[in-house]
Every structure is written in C-alpha cells, then in structure tokens.
Amino acid sequence: MFFDYVTLLFVDLSAVLNLLSVYVVRRRALGVAIYMTCGWLAVFPSIIMPYTDAWVLPLVSLFMLCYFTMRSDKMPFGFQAAAAVGFGVSVVLTYFMKPSSIIPVIAIVIVEFLAWMVQKRHFTAYRVFLTLALSVLIVDSASETYKVVHQKVESQTYLKIDKSLSIPAIHFMAMGVYDQGGYSWRQALAMVYLPTEKQKTDYSVKMLKKRLKKLGPLGYAKFLVMKQRNNTADGTFGWLKEGHFFLDNQKPKQNGITNQLKNYIYLYGEHIADFRFAAQFWWITLLVIIALGFGPRQNLIQVLRLSMVGGFMFLLLFEGGRSRYLIQYLPCLLLLSIFSFERVVANMKRLFGWYDRELEKDTAKFSENS
C-alpha cells in the first residue's frame, strides 16, 4: 500500500511538472494542457501500480521543465542557472531509475547542437557566455549527483547484491526478436541457470544470431513493423495483459463506490470493456493531434518528436512488444500533443477555408456553364 501511494504521488507530480512546462513555454495552451492531462489520468490505472515506468515519470518531466526554463529568453539568469542544476541532477537520477528514459536528453543534445550550427543568433557574446555557464552547471551537478548516488548504492546494506548474477544488455536485445518482441521466460530462465556473465552473453548472442538468420532481411523488416504496432497500438498500455496486479477477487460486486471503480479496471469487471474503449479513444485522439500538428519546425517540437522516434527505435531493438513500455515517454507524448494542438486548429481552419474557396469556384463555374 505504501508503494501504491508513492506511485500515485509520482504520477501526479509528473502531471504538475508537465503543466509547469506548458506555462513556461506557451502559457495560452495551459487550458488545453489541463484537459489533456485530466483525460490521461482518468484512463491510467497504472497510477497505483508500483513500477519503474511510472516512478521515472516525474524525473523525465523535471528535466524537460528544466530544459524549457534554460532556453526561455524570458527567464532571468538565476532561474536558468537553477534549471541547469536541476537538469543535471534529474538526468542522473533518471539514469539510475530507468536508463532508457534519458533518450529525450539525447534528442535535446542533437537538436540544440544543430540549432547552434545553423542559427546565427546564437553567436553573440551573451549567448556564448550563457551556453558555457549553463553547460558547466549541468556537468558539475550531474557529476556530483552521480558520485553521491553511486556511493550510496554501493554502500547500502538493505539488499545484498551479487553482481555475478547481473544480466548483460545483449540479453534484452535477444528477447526483443522473438515472438511478439517482448518478454521470453525461456531466455530469462537461462539467465538464472548460466553461472557467469560471459556464458550469459554468449548464450544471448547465439540466440540473437539464430533468430536474425532465420528471419532474414525481409522477415526482420516485417517483424519490426509488427513489433512497432504492438509497442504503440494499445491505449491501455497493456493493462491486465501480464502479471497478477491484484490479489483481490477479479469479479467485483456492484455495491459501493469502491466496487464500482473495480468494475472498470478489474479483469472480469462488468465495465472493463468501457474502460478499454475510453482509453483507446483517448490514445487515438492524442496520436491524431500529433499527426495533424504539422507545420513550422520549432526546435521544442523537434526535440519532442525526436524523443519519440528515439524511444520507438530503442523499443524495436530491445525488449518491447507491449505498449506499457511507452509509459516512460508519456511526458514527451503529452507535451507534444499539447504544443501541437494550436497548430492542428490552424491547419483545420486552413483546410476547410481552402475547401470552401474551391467550392465557391466550382459553384461559379457551374453557374457560368449553365
């Protein structure tokens, strides 16, 4: 129960930090942000399930907020300096919590580097000083945080760690090319029985090569398409599709508010299909907004888009096959949809305006011909 409340706190904290990011970047979009965030929380029962995917959400939201604050021209230097320190700290904590969640940081570095190369406005004395100062603060705060956390992890005595039983990263790549591209109990069991890291690595490499040879180039391409569909298609994020989330009876009664809620999220609840429909509708709406938000390529939008592309690529290469792996990237997805909404409205107005003009032209031609 304690960890349930911790997860609840972390997810809600992530939502608040996302709203602060919208406030910093585009204050007029705050109303849309609140509605989208409430819609997400309403169809996200994973808010009460202790898991690193949910626990890392506030850290991802925090370093995105710090990034937006650092690059905002309206922020005084003191706020930008504090954001730089927060960015370094939150990135390192994210790495320790869930390493794959720092992919948006890679996207930030790529986009900002390219922006420096092509935008002349960066090459002013103040811009150069600001960039160097913030970079030093980020590196210093990150290195100090890493030292402290690493020392705490190494010296802790709550759990006895046997490093000889550690699983190599190649194992997760090997699992990611079998069946649906997700968890494989056979390979996981092999990691338990093989005594040394070298044997585990050799076994995983063997399984990976064997599967890729069997698939061939065309078969592997088809497999990746199927895996990407599995990674992104489910708006419930794989709710109830694996694991035993509750020890309670999965067929709840009808009396009381608690049982009414259980009927929406328990496996044999009377309204579980209604929940799945609502979650899928929200998910499709989110993706449609992102898809229709084409237009001017602002750097912030490009960072969020590249973050999602990087996340998709990571899940294609490593263990995936479930939409729940996307939970760690939800702050980027939500912010991308929020910042794209205004552009979607403009695109729709332009589209229907174009359609009306064409209709008027056709009507005029029809009248002349008549």
N, C-alpha and C positions, 0 to 999 in steps of 0.2 A: 504494500500500500504506500509505503514511504516513497519508493521509486516511481510509482504511478503519479504521485503528486509532483515529484521532481520533473518528470516528463511533461506534465501539464504546465508547470511553470516555465520550462524551457521553450515549449512551443508558443505559448502566449508571449513570452519575452521576444521571441523572433518576430512575431506579428507586430509588436510595438516598434521594434527597431526598423522593420520594413516601412512602417508608416512615417517614422522619422526620416528615413532616406527619401521618401517621396516629398516630405516637407522641405528638405534641403534642396532637392533637385528641381521640383516643379510643384509649388505649393497649390496651384489651382487644381491639380489632379488628386488632391487629398480625399475629396468626397468619393471619387471612383475607387480609390485605394481602400477606403473603409468598407465599401460594399463588396469588393472582390475578396478582401481579407475575411470578412464575415462569412461569405459564401464558402470559402475554403475551410474555415474552422467548423462550419456546420456539417461538412461531409468528410471529416478527417478524424475517425475514431482512433487512429493510431496515436492521438494526443495522450492517451492513457496507457500506451504500451511501452515499457522501458526498452529502448533500443538506441544504438549509437546514431542511426539515421535521424532520429528525432532530436537526440541530445546535441547534435552538431549544428542544428538549425540556427540557434541564437549566435553562434560563433561566426557562421557564414554571413548572417545578417549584419553582425557587428563590423566585420572587416569591409563589407560593401558600404555600410554607412560611413565608416572612416574614410574610405576611398572617395566617396562623393563629397565629403566635407573637405578633404585635402584639395580637390580640384575645383572647388567652388570659388569663383572670383569675389563673391560677396562676403566670404568668411574672413575675419581678421586673422593675422598670423598666429596668435595664441591658440585659436580654435584649430587651425590647420596643424600646428605642432602637436597638440594633444591628440588629434586624429591620427597623426603619423605614429605616435607611440602606441595608441590603441590598435592600429593596423598591424604593427609588428607583433604585439602580444597575442592578438586574436588569431593571426595566421599560424603562429607556432602552436597554440592550443588546439586549433583545428587539425593541424598535422598529427598531434598526439591522439586526438579523439578519433579522427577518421581521415587518413591521408588523402584519399581520393577527393575529398571535399575542397582541396586547395586548387583544383583546376581553374576556378574563376580568377585566382591570383595570377596564374599563367596567362590567362586571357587579358588581364589588366596590363601586365608587362608588355605583351605583344602589341596591343593597341596603342598604349602610351608611347612605346618606342617608335612605332611607325608614325604616330602623330608628330613626334619631335622631328622626324626626318623630313616631313612634308609641309609642316605649318611654320611659317617664318615668324609668327608672333611669339613663338617660344624663345627665340634667340634675342631676348632683351636682358639687360643686366639683372633686373629684378627677377625675371622668370628663371634665369640660370641659378641665381642665389637661392631662390625658393625651392627649386627642384633638388639642389645639392643638400640644402639644410634638411628638408623632409626625408630625403634618402638616407642621410646619416642617422636621423632619429629612428627611422624604420629598422635599419640594420642593427643599431645598438639595442633597441628594445627587443627585437627578435632574438638576438644572440644571448642576451641576458635571460630572457624568458626560457629559452631552450636549455641553458645551463641549469637554471633553478629546477625546472620540471624534470629534466633528465636525472639530476641528482636525487630528487625526491622519489622518482620511480625506482631508481637503482637501490636506494637505501631503505625503502619501505619494507615492513615486516608483516603486513596484514595478509599478504598472499605469498606463498612460496613459488617462485618462478624457476622452472627448469628450461633454460634456453636451448638445450639439446633437442627439445621437442618442438621447437619453432618450425612453422610451415613456410617453405620458400614461396615467393611471389609467383613463380612459374606454375605452381600447383593450381592457382586460380585461373591462369590462362588455359591450362589443360582442361579444367572443368568447363570453361566457357565455350568449348567447341563440341560438347556432347549434348545429345538430347535437345532440350529447349534452350540450351546455353546457360543453364543455371546450376544449382547445387547438385552434386553427384555423390551419393552416400558411399558408393564403391570406392571412389578415389579418396574420399575423406577417411574411410576406414583404413585404406592403405597408408595414409599419413600417420595413423595411430600405430600400426604394426611395424613399419620400417623404422629401425632404431636411429640411424644417423641422418644428418641433413643432406649429405651427398647422395645417399640412397633415395631419399625423398625427391631430390632434384632430378636425379637420373630417371626415376620412375615417371615423374611428371613430364619430362622432356620426351620420353619414349611414348607416352600416351598422346601427347600433343602431335608429334610427328606422325604417329599411326593414323590419327583421325584426319589430319590435313591431307595425307597421302590418299586416304580413302575418299575424301570429298572431291579432291581435285580443284582447280581454279574456279570453274563454273559452279560446281557444287558448293564451294565455300562462299561464293558470292550470293547464291540463293539462300544459304544458311544465314548469312549476315542480314539479309532482308527480313527473313523470318524472325531472327533474334531481335532486330530493331522494332519490329511490330510487337513482340512480346514485352520489350522494355518500355514501350510508350503507350500501349493501347488501353490499359486498364485505369479508369478514373478512380477506382477504389484503392489503387496502389497495392494490389494483391491481398486485400483484406480477406482473412479466413482461408486463404489458399494454401497455407503451410503453417505448421506449428500448432500447438494447443494453447490458445490465448487465454482461455478461461477454464477454471476447474468447476465452474457452476454448470447447472443443467442447461443444455443448449436449446431446450424448448421452454422458454419462459412463460409464466402465466400472464393473465391480462390485467390483474388488479394492481393498482398503484402506479405512480409516475415512474418508479424505477423499472418495473416490468414493462411498461410501455416503451421506455427507451431501449431496453434489452431486445424487444421485438424488432427493432430496426437494425441492430448490429450483431445479434447472435445468429449462429449458423442456421438454426431452424426457427428463427423468429418469423412471426406472421408477416412482417413488413420488410424483411431483408431485401426483397426484390425492389421495393420502393426506394430503399437506401441506395442500392446499386444504380438504379435509374437516375436518381438525383445526382449521385457522384459522377456518373458518366456524362450527364448533361453539363454539369459544371466544367468538367475536364475538356469536353469538346468545345464549349464556349471559350474557354481560355486559349485553346490552340487556334481556334478560328480568329480570335482577336489578334494573336501574334502573327498569323499568316497574312491577315489583311492590313497589317500595320506597316506596309512597305512605303518607302518614301525617302526623304533626306537621311543620309547616313551619319547620324550624330555619333560621336565617339562612345557615349554612355550606352546607347542602344547596341553599338557594335560589340562592346565588352560583354553585354548580357547575351547577345546572340552567340558570340564565340565561346562563352562559358558553356552554353547548352550543347554546342557542337562538340566541344571537348569532352563534356560529360557523356554524350552519346558514344563517342569514339572509345572512351575508356570502358564503358559497359559492353561494347562489342568485342573488345579484346580480352576482357577478364570475365569473371563470373557475373552473369546477368540473368536474363530470361524472366524477370519479374519486374513489374512497374514499381514495386516498392523501393527499388534501388534508386529511383528518381527523387525520392523524398529529400535526400541531402541537397538537391539542386533546386528545391522549391522556392527559396528566396529569389533566385535569379529568374525563374519562370514567372513568378508573381510580379516582380518588378518590371520585367519585360512586357507583360500584358498590360500593366497599369500605364507605363510610359508610351505604349503603342496605341492606347485607346483613343486618344485625341486625334492621332493620325488616321485611325480607322474611320472615325466620324467624318473627317475631312475627305478621305478617299471615297466614302459612300456618297457624300454630297456632290463631289465632282463627277462621280459615275452617273448618278441619277440626273444631274444637271446636263451632262453630255447626252444622256438618253433622251431627255426632254427636247433638247435642241434638235437632235436628229429626227425626233418625232414631228416637230414643227416643220422641218424641212420637207419631210416626206408628205406631210399634210398639204403644204403649199404646192408641191409638185403635183400632187393628186388633183388639187383644185384647178391648176393651170391646164392639165391634161383634159380634165372634164370640160 
